[in-house]
Amino acid sequence: YFCPKSMGRKGFRRFVEDKLVRLGGGFLLYSLLLGPIMNLYCFAYSGYPITYRFYTGPTWFILWLLNFTMIYAVIAQFAAPVKMNMPHPVILLLFGAFLSAAFYGVSVGVPPEWMSFGNMVQWRYGIGLYIPFFTAGIVAGRNDWMKSVEEMETWCVWMLRTIVVGFWLLIFLEFGQYQIPIPGINIDGDALGNLLPPIYAVPMTLALIQLFHQYFNGTPPSKIAKNGGAAAYTV
């Protein structure tokens, strides 16, 4: 979301250098030093031979964020900016359903050995969530979609919240049918796992942004919002 404004303010060269330092530096720090140190400790504690090993761990996501950002920076040099008002939330929900179909297609159509190609953790998430959400964030940042979220009609807000809670109930029932157990419930967990993430992520994202704007974006900020912001920055 912030990439277009950052690129406009810094220019191509400074933007790329900044991302290489902030994202690439963090990735290398963990992969070359912090991750291997953690592995050495685990090996020693467990009695295994102590060997240094390059370890990306959770920073695979930083690497791909860097990849997406670099691709955007290059494309932005010759592609015309997309001028587009934020689609109605109902349209975005339909887009989420389309992404779920893509997510499902990759889940069942891509061989398992290719799912982690390029150090991506599950390409079904890359195709169904990460790439389209990053692209949507670019378009949203260029066209100030945040204002549309802030001014969302009340019925839309409650529709999104209701859908999110409905998905929570569906997930609870899927887990609960085995863990509690709940008699009479027969939800296909595999099908749900292959369809749910994108169609759930769209209303959840919109509902969360609107919720935080409504209750945690006051001026001056509340004590909870101020401390939460400081804690998030520290993390």
C-alpha positions in Angstrom: 0.0 0.0 0.0 2.8 2.4 0.8 5.1 1.5 -2.1 3.7 4.0 -4.6 4.1 7.0 -2.3 7.5 5.8 -1.1 8.7 5.4 -4.7 7.3 8.9 -5.6 9.1 10.5 -2.7 12.5 8.7 -3.0 12.8 7.9 -6.7 13.7 4.6 -8.2 17.3 4.3 -7.0 16.8 5.3 -3.4 13.6 3.2 -3.2 15.5 0.1 -4.4 18.5 0.7 -2.1 16.2 1.3 0.9 14.3 -2.0 0.3 17.5 -3.9 -0.3 18.9 -2.7 3.1 15.7 -3.0 5.1 14.3 -6.3 3.7 17.4 -7.9 2.2 19.5 -7.0 5.2 16.9 -8.5 7.6 16.7 -11.7 5.5 20.5 -12.1 5.4 20.9 -11.3 9.1 18.5 -14.1 10.1 19.4 -16.6 7.4 23.2 -16.3 7.8 23.4 -15.7 11.6 20.4 -15.8 13.8 18.7 -18.8 12.2 21.9 -20.9 12.1 22.7 -20.0 15.7 19.3 -21.3 16.8 19.8 -24.5 14.8 23.3 -25.0 16.4 21.7 -24.7 19.8 18.9 -27.1 19.0 21.4 -29.6 17.5 23.6 -29.4 20.6 20.7 -29.7 23.0 19.4 -32.8 21.1 22.7 -34.5 20.9 23.0 -34.2 17.1 26.3 -33.3 15.3 26.8 -29.6 15.3 26.9 -28.2 11.7 26.4 -24.8 10.4 23.5 -24.6 7.9 22.0 -21.6 6.0 18.5 -21.4 7.4 15.8 -19.0 6.1 13.0 -20.1 8.5 10.2 -17.6 8.7 12.2 -15.0 6.7 11.1 -16.7 3.5 8.3 -14.2 3.6 10.7 -11.2 3.7 12.5 -12.6 0.7 9.3 -12.8 -1.3 8.2 -9.4 -0.1 11.5 -8.1 -1.4 11.0 -9.9 -4.7 7.5 -8.4 -5.2 8.8 -5.0 -4.3 11.6 -5.1 -6.8 9.3 -6.3 -9.5 6.9 -3.4 -8.8 9.8 -0.9 -8.8 10.9 -2.1 -12.3 7.4 -2.3 -13.8 6.5 1.2 -12.4 9.3 2.7 -14.5 7.4 2.1 -17.8 3.8 1.1 -16.9 1.2 3.8 -16.6 -0.4 4.1 -13.1 -3.7 2.3 -12.8 -6.5 4.8 -12.0 -9.3 3.0 -10.3 -11.8 3.7 -7.5 -12.2 1.1 -4.9 -14.7 -1.5 -6.0 -17.8 -2.0 -3.9 -17.2 -4.5 -1.0 -19.6 -7.0 -2.6 -17.5 -6.9 -5.8 -14.4 -7.6 -3.7 -16.1 -10.5 -2.1 -16.8 -12.0 -5.6 -13.1 -11.4 -6.4 -12.3 -13.4 -3.2 -14.4 -16.2 -4.5 -12.5 -16.1 -7.8 -9.2 -16.3 -5.9 -10.5 -19.2 -3.9 -11.1 -21.0 -7.2 -7.5 -20.3 -8.2 -6.3 -21.4 -4.8 -8.1 -24.6 -5.2 -6.8 -25.2 -8.7 -3.2 -24.8 -7.6 -3.8 -27.0 -4.5 -5.0 -29.9 -6.5 -3.2 -29.3 -9.8 0.4 -28.5 -8.8 2.6 -31.4 -7.7 3.8 -31.2 -4.1 7.4 -31.1 -5.1 6.7 -27.8 -6.9 4.8 -26.1 -4.1 7.9 -24.7 -2.5 9.7 -23.7 -5.7 11.9 -20.6 -5.2 11.6 -20.9 -1.4 7.9 -20.0 -1.5 6.0 -21.7 1.2 3.0 -23.2 -0.7 2.5 -21.6 -4.1 -1.2 -22.0 -3.7 -0.9 -19.1 -1.2 1.4 -17.2 -3.5 -1.1 -17.4 -6.4 -4.3 -17.2 -4.4 -3.3 -14.6 -1.8 0.2 -13.0 -1.8 0.5 -11.8 -5.4 -3.1 -10.5 -5.8 -3.1 -8.9 -2.4 0.3 -7.2 -3.0 -1.0 -6.0 -6.4 -4.3 -4.8 -4.8 -2.3 -2.9 -2.2 -0.3 -1.1 -4.9 -3.5 0.0 -6.7 -5.1 0.9 -3.4 -2.2 3.1 -2.4 -2.1 4.9 -5.7 -5.9 5.6 -5.6 -6.4 6.2 -1.8 -8.8 3.3 -1.2 -8.3 3.8 2.5 -10.7 6.7 2.4 -13.4 4.5 0.8 -12.9 1.9 3.6 -13.2 4.7 6.2 -16.5 5.9 4.7 -18.0 2.5 4.2 -21.8 2.3 4.7 -23.0 0.9 7.9 -24.8 -2.1 6.3 -21.6 -3.0 4.5 -19.6 -2.9 7.7 -22.0 -5.2 9.5 -22.2 -7.5 6.4 -18.5 -7.9 6.5 -18.4 -8.5 10.2 -21.2 -11.1 9.9 -19.5 -12.9 7.1 -16.2 -13.1 9.2 -18.0 -14.4 12.2 -19.8 -16.9 10.0 -16.4 -18.2 8.8 -15.2 -18.4 12.4 -18.2 -20.6 13.1 -17.6 -22.8 10.1 -13.9 -23.3 11.1 -14.9 -24.1 14.7 -17.4 -26.7 13.5 -14.9 -28.2 11.1 -12.4 -28.7 14.0 -15.0 -29.4 16.6 -16.6 -32.3 14.7 -13.5 -34.3 15.6 -12.0 -32.7 18.7 -15.1 -32.2 20.8 -16.8 -34.2 19.0 -19.9 -32.5 17.6 -22.5 -35.1 16.4 -24.3 -34.5 13.1 -21.5 -32.3 11.6 -19.8 -33.6 8.5 -17.6 -30.9 7.0 -14.9 -31.9 4.5 -11.8 -30.4 6.0 -9.7 -30.9 2.9 -12.2 -29.1 0.7 -12.5 -26.3 3.2 -8.8 -25.9 3.5 -8.4 -25.7 -0.3 -11.2 -23.1 -0.7 -11.4 -21.0 2.5 -8.2 -18.8 2.7 -8.9 -16.2 -0.1 -12.6 -15.9 0.3 -12.1 -15.5 4.1 -9.1 -13.1 3.8 -11.0 -10.5 1.7 -13.8 -9.7 4.2 -11.5 -10.2 7.2 -9.0 -7.6 5.7 -11.7 -5.0 5.0 -13.4 -5.6 8.4 -10.2 -5.3 10.4 -9.1 -2.1 8.6 -12.5 -0.5 9.2 -12.6 -1.7 12.8 -9.3 -0.2 13.7 -10.2 3.0 11.9 -13.4 3.3 13.9 -12.1 2.3 17.3 -8.4 2.9 17.4 -7.7 5.9 15.2 -8.8 8.7 17.4 -7.0 12.1 17.8 -5.4 12.1 20.2 -4.9 8.3 20.2 -6.3 6.3 23.1 -3.8 4.8 25.6 -4.4 1.3 24.2 -3.8 2.5 20.6 -0.7 4.5 21.6 0.8 1.5 23.5 -0.2 -0.9 20.8 1.5 1.2 18.1 4.7 1.4 20.1 4.7 -2.3 20.7 4.1 -3.1 17.1 6.9 -0.8 16.1 9.2 -2.5 18.6 8.3 -6.0 17.2 
